Amino acid sequence: MTPSAVRAMRACSRGASRASVSWTRVRSISSDFGLITRDAALDNGADVDVIVVGNGPLGSAIARHIASEHRDKSVVVLDSETLTSGSNDLGRIVRPLDAEGRDDWTALNCDSIEAFESMERESGIVFFDPRGSMFLGSETFVERGASRLRARGVPHERASGGGSEFVKTWPFLSAEGIPETYHAAWDSVGGYVNPHKMRAAQNMLMRKENANARVTSGTCVRVQSKGDSESERTRVWMSDGNTYTCGLCVMACGAYTEALARESGLLSTLDASTGVGLGGIKISRRTVVLAEVLESEVNTALASMPTIKYEVPQEVLDRARVKSATGTSDQSRNEAKSVYVLPPIYYPGPNPSPGWYVKIGGGPQDFMDKSGEQSWIRTERELEEWMSSEGDEDVADQLHDILLHMFPKTNFQCLIPKACATTTTDDGTLVIETLGSGSDVVAVSACQGKAAGPADAIGRRVAATCATLLVPS
């Protein structure tokens, strides 16, 4: 039995020393922590103007902006309670700086952050904690994103000198382990969002701004373009056998989007064979770790901790036996050599147990095999198996080792590994694609693992695309 397997069998022990930090398995994080309100289901055969498939950070934002800009239209969000591909936790990193230094993602990040204050005020739901965000790494690694901040006039600071200098401001970091050649860039603009509260806020604003909007439980399994049938309406099939019709359908269901479009016969032969657009999307298995910390450390040593993106020194990667990059994109290469860390967030229980948890994720992509015959059933099964697991045990061990390298003075109580999935493309670009011979289906995917923070700005962009497709009442 491997050392990690031995650790996995131990009970989560309170007050364990750093050297004996133990692992615990949690079958599932509490789904939405009771934050999402769902309306009555549609009647079988119901007809509405717009159906949005998916009520994650992205789907909820898209639906809200469509509903707000078209208040005469009926908008229904289908919120599946059985399919999930995102890391179901209480913290998603938000930062103005883009890790790959891209203008498009930097703009989306900044535009969303600027909207948070009014969203919170108008909905009455506080979902954003502006703890600040920090980049640590080589000068090249840090400058890549910082240059975009300068270009947009985002206030931020820079420092150099490595761990021995950084601990003067952030005493929780390693003074010896972080190389002297490392630089830091940080701002007070970023932080993290609670994804469930954020989508609850979007749902509330949608209903507030459009009396004809609602959120219902349901899993979509197929969509038919009106151009592919004699009907003048788009048809949506549900897992319970019900069918609905609409004027426009938006697919925003994370890692399931490409498979749903493929199952519905909406991918062009060119896209499917050459990897263009939706056909080029890759699903990556990702593993994150929640590391419990004492409340006393939350209020003292970790009180000033921002969100962190950290370029892991090569010797630490080698020692932790981290694999090389498996993708060719900038995002894949960047992920392979770096991790992100969120400051302590309180989880109310029952899963995981009540307490404060630091979240760490990152590392090489682990792409699902897309060879052979693709189908909705195959993708659904593979994602369900992955999401019901505790992620990759080897990756969880590597994240544990990197966490202790970064935070040598922190007394972690126990570690909880969990799975999530992201969608990527080789060029790192968000995909917003109009499908169907009736141009009545819009698919959104390839968020590169970044969608929660810039979701509101992406929602506005997708709504603008939909505005050109909606038929005036």
Buried (B, 14 or more C-beta within 10 A) or exposed (E): EEEBEEBBEBEBEEEBEEEEBBBBEBEEBBEBBEBBEBBEBBEEEBEBBBBBBBBBBBBBBBBBBBBBBBEEBBBBBBBBEEBBBBBBBBBBBBBBBBBBBBEEBBBBBBBBBEBBEEBBEEBEBBBBBBBBBBBBBBEEBBBBBBEBBEEEEBEBEEBEBBBEBBBEEBBBBBBEBBBEEBBBBBBEBBBBBBBBBBBBBBBBBBBBBBEBBBBBBBBBBBBBBBBBEEEEBBBBBBBEEBBBBBBBBBBBBBBBBBBBBBBBBBBBEEBBEEBBBBBBBBBBBBBBBBBBBBEEBBEEBBEEBBBBBBBBBEEBBEEBEBBEBBBEBBBBBBBBBBBBBBBBBEBEEEEBBEBBBBBBBBBBBBBBEBEEEBEBEBBBEBBBEBBEBBBBBBBBBBBBBBBBBBBBEBBBBBBBBBBBBBBBBBEBBBBBBBBBEBBBBBBBBBBBBBBBBBBBBBBBBBBEBBEEBBEEE
